[in-house]
Amino acid sequence: MRTNDRSNGRNRGTTWADVVAVVAMLGMIGGVTLQAASRSRETAGRVKCGSNLRMLGQALFMYANENKNAFPRTRYTPDAALTAYTGEAATDPFGNGSGTPPDVNDTTAPLFLLVRTQELTADMVICPATGYVRDDYGGGTNAAHNRSNFKSTRNTLGYSYANPYPSAAAVQKGYKMNFTLGAQFAITADMNPGGAALTSLTLSSPASAMQKGNTRNHGGDGQNVGFADGHVEWLTTPFVGVRKDNIYTVSSGMVDGGTSAVIEGSPSWAGDSVLLPVMTVDPGVASASGPFGPAVLIVGGVVLLAVVGVILFFVMRKKPQPAGAGAYDPGAYAPPQTPGGYAPPPPQLQQPGAAPRRPGPPPLPPQQ
């Protein structure tokens, strides 16, 4: 007896190969979904970072309104060396309290002065796209007004501020940190990345080189920049200051695309943005909020795919039918015999798509 192989293939049921194929497809879909979620998280980080810089800008204006239109700075000596993260434990940044105050020309103390006077929270001074940590200042003896600077661990501040300590020469050229700054002057931004790659850039450098001079807060993709009129922009190059000045270096002069090999120094002219401090601690990458970090999501996804595969195998599995079951085999046709020995011919199979056959006359009985 012949069997119908096509029928057997159709009824063989679900195999492990089918399950593996389905799980592989689910894995690809899951990978695309995780990638999209990562991009979405980075976009959300940029938006929140821009919001932080807007609030910093508002705090700067509020401070200036109460300080004869001048933006914040602490103890200042023209042409003295720049410092950062000093005098953390002092109760007054100007030396009128207990503890050693921040050194002269400390570039981080002005932003902490905003924290003290404008009641900024610790979240507002770190970029949410980084792995930097919130400062632990709070109430009581640990309140912000009992301190004078960010921690010396250098991982509780994620933004840079225009250098408020100009040299005597810059002052003569009209540099002033007050309301006279124009709308193109970059006053705050994601933290200055520093490094040799930054100083080798020019206005015409390709995008791949520009990424090496962008902040590391966002992996080199770009930075949020706050301007002196209060607006904030996401920009993919550091050449965004007045006359397209490099905001992370001292300008070579009042020229288009001004830059130089000097990162930490005095502005060179009235429109030169030199954003400090320079990043010295790797910002890392912010983990997902809550207990579900990237590693947990990946492991959970693999386990879920395995469980789905097993369920599919047992739920969708069919019992294979015996070979040839339900299929017509012309060779197995055994018509009934008549008393006269006459056997009608086997029925003719209808070909798919053929016109229906009209039944013919019944066969004549055999002659005696």
N, C-alpha and C positions, 0 to 999 in steps of 0.2 A: 504494500500500500504506500502510495506517495504522500508526502507531507507538504504543507504550504509554508516555506521558510519566511515569507513576508509576514504571515500571520504570527509565526513564532516570535519574530523580532518586535512586532507590535505589542505583544503581550508579556514581554520578558520582565516587566516591573522596573522599579527604581534601583539603580546600583550605586556603589560607592563612587564610581566615576561621575555620575550625575550629581551626587552630593558635593563632591569636590569642585565641580564646575560652578554650582550655585554659590558655594562658600567663597570661591575666588571672585565671582562677580560682586558679592556683597562686600568683600574686602576692598575691591577697587572703589566701589561706591563710598565705603567708609573712609578710605584715604582721601578722596576728593572732598568729602564733607569736613574732615579734620583740617585740611588745607584751607578751605573756605572759612572755617571757624577761626583759624589762626589769623588770616587776613582781616577778618571782622574785628578780632580782638585788638590788632595793631591799629586799625582805623579808629576804634573807640578810644585807644590810648592817646592817639594824636589829638582827637577832639577834646578829651579831658585835659591834656597838656596845654592846649591853646586856651582853654577856659582858665587854667591856673595863671597863665601869663596875663590874661585880661584882668584878673583880680589883683595881680601884682601891680599892673599899670594903674588901676584905680587907687591902690594903696599908696603908690608913689605920688599921685596927684593930691590925695588927701593930706599926706605928710607935707608936701610943698605948700599947700594952702595954709598950713599952720606954722610954716618955717620960712616966711618971707620969699616964697616962690622957689626956694632951693630944694633940690632933690637930696636924699639922705647921704651922709658920709660921716665917718667918725674922725678921730684925730688925724690931722693932715700936716705934712711937712713937704713943701715943694722939692722935687728932685730926690727925695729919699727913696730907698728901695721899697718895692711893693711886697706885702706879706699877705697871709691868709690863715684863717682858723686859729687865731691867737686870742688869749684872754677870755677863754670860754667861761671860766668860773667867776669873773668879776661881776659885781652887782651893778656897775655903771660903766658904759663903754667909753666915757670921757674922763675916767679916772677920779670921779667924785665920790666913789663908794669904796667898799672893801674889795680886796683882791687886786691882782695885776690886770689892768685894762688891756684891750687889744693894742697891738703895736701900731705905730703911726702907719698910715697908708694901707691898712688892712682891707682887702677887697671883698671879704665876705661879711665883715661886721656891718656895713650899711644895710644889707638885706635883713640881717637879724634885727637891726634897729626898726625895720618895718614890722617884724614879728612882734617886737616889744610894744610898739606904739599903736599899731593898727590891728592888733589881735588876730593875726593870721594863724591859721591852724598849721600843724606840721605837714598835712597832706598838700597844702597849697604851694610848698616850696620844693617838692620832689616831682619829677616826671613819672606819671603812672605806668609808662611803658618800660621803665627800668626796674632793676631789683634793689634800688636804694630803699632804705628803711625810714620809717617815721621817727622823728626825734621824740624823746620821751618827756619833754617838758609838759607840765600840766599845772595843777593848782598847788597851793601851800608854798613851802620853801622851794619847790621845783618849778615854780611858775616862770614863764619866759622873762618877766621883768626883773627876775633875780639873776639873770645870766646876761652875757654880752656878745656871745658868738655861737656859731654852730659847732658841733663836736669835732674834735681833731681827728676822728676816724674818717672824716671827709666823705661820708656816705649818707648824710642827712640833708644835703642841699643838691638840687639837680639843675639849677639855672645859673646863668651868668648875668652880670649887670655891668653897664658901661662904666669904665674907670672914672671915678669921681675925684681922682688925685692927679690933676694935670701938672706938668712941669712948668717952670716959670716961662719958658719959651712958648708953650701952648697957651698959657694965660694971655700972653702978649698978642697972640694971634686970634684971640677972641673966644677961646673955649670956655664955656660956662655950662654947668649942670643945673639948668633951671628951665622955666617956661619958655625961654627964647629958642630952645631947640626946635628944629623943623619937623614936619610930619614924616620925612624920610630918614630921620636919625633913629638907628636901632638902639633901644635903651635896655632891653632884656631879651633873652633867648635861651633855648636849650644850651646846656653847658658846652663851653669851648673845648674841643677835643684835643687841642695841642698837637704836637708831633711834627716830624719833618715833612710829611706829605702835605700838611696844611701850608707850610711856608713855600713849597715849590709850585703852588697853584698860580695860574694867571686867569684873567677874565675869559680867555679863549680856551681854557683847558677842557678836554672832553668830559662827558658825564661820568665815565668810569673813574677818572681822576678826581672829579669834584666830590664823589661819594667818600673818598678817603679824607677829605677836608671838612665834611659835614660832621655834626655832632654824633657821638656814639649812643646817645639816648634812644635813637630810632634806627640803629643799625646802619647808619650812613645814608639812609634814604633821603634825609632832609632834616629841617628843623623848624619849629615854631619860633617866630620872631615878633617881639613886641616893640612897637614904634612910639616915638615921643608924643604922638597925638592920641594914643590909647588903643589904636587898632592892632590886631595880631594877624599874621599871615603864615601859612605853611609854605616854605620855600626850599627848593632842592639845590641851592648853591649858597655859599657864604658871601658871595659878592652882591649884597643887597642893601648896603648902606647908602649914604649920600654919595652921589657920583659913582655908584656901584662899587663902593669901598668894601674890602674884605673885613667883615665885622669881627673876625677872630684874630686879626693881626693889626699891628701898627701900620698905618698907611705910609706909603712912600712920599706922599705929598698931596696937594689939592689937584689930583688928576683922576681921570676915569679909570676904574679898576685898581685903585690904589691898594698896595699890599707890600709886605717886606718880610724879611726873615725874623723879625722881632715879634714875639707873641705877647709877652708880658712887659708892657712899657707904657709910657705916657702917650696920649693922643698927639699927633703931629700937627693938627690944625683944628679949626673950630668945628668941622663936620666929621671928624674922624671917630668912628665907634670902635672902641677896644673893649670887648666884652670879657670880663674876668669873674671868677677864677678859672683856671685851666683844670680840666679833669685829670685826676691822678689815680682814681680808683675805678676799676672796670665796673660800669653800671649794671652789667648783666641784663637779663630779660625778666620782666615781671611774670610770675606764675599766675595761672588762672585763679580767680578769687574763690574762696571756700576750699573745701577739702579735695576738690576734683582738679588736680593739677594735670599737666600733659601726660606724665607717665601713667597716672591712674587711668586716664581716659584711654590710652593705648592698650594697656593690659585688659581693661574692662571690655574694650571692643573685640580683642582677640577671643576672650572667653565667651562673649555673646555670640560671635560667629560660630564657634565650635558647638555651642548648645543648639543654635539654630540648625546647623548641619545635621546633628544627631536627630533632632525632632523631625526634620524633613525626611530623613532616611526611613524612619519607622512609621510616620504618618502617611507618607505618599507611596509607600511600598505596596505593590500588588502581588498577589499569588500568581505565579506563572501558570498558564493553562497547559494541559497536556498537548504534546505535539499533534498538530492537525486538528485540534478541537475546534468545532464550529466552521471548518472550511470544507468546501465541496471538492471531492476528488473524483473526477470522471472515471478513472481506472477502477474505482471501487464500486461502480454501479452494477447492481445485480437485479434486473427487472424480474417481476413475477412471471412464472411460466403459465401458459394457457393449456387447457386439455389437449388441444391440437398440436402442441409443440411450438406455437407461435410466441415469440417474444418481441414486444415493441422496441424500437430503437431507443437509445439513451436520449434524454432531453438535450437539446442544443442550448448552449450558454449564450446569453445575450451579451454582445460586445458593448463596452461602455461607449456611450455617445451615438450608437447606431439607432436607426429608426426602428420603432417597434414592429415586430413581425406579425403579419396577419396569419391566424391559424389556418392550416390547410384542411382538406377533406380527410375524414378518418380513413385509415388504411383498410383495404379490402381483405376479407378473410381469405386464407389460402384455399385453393380449389382442391376438392376431394379427388 
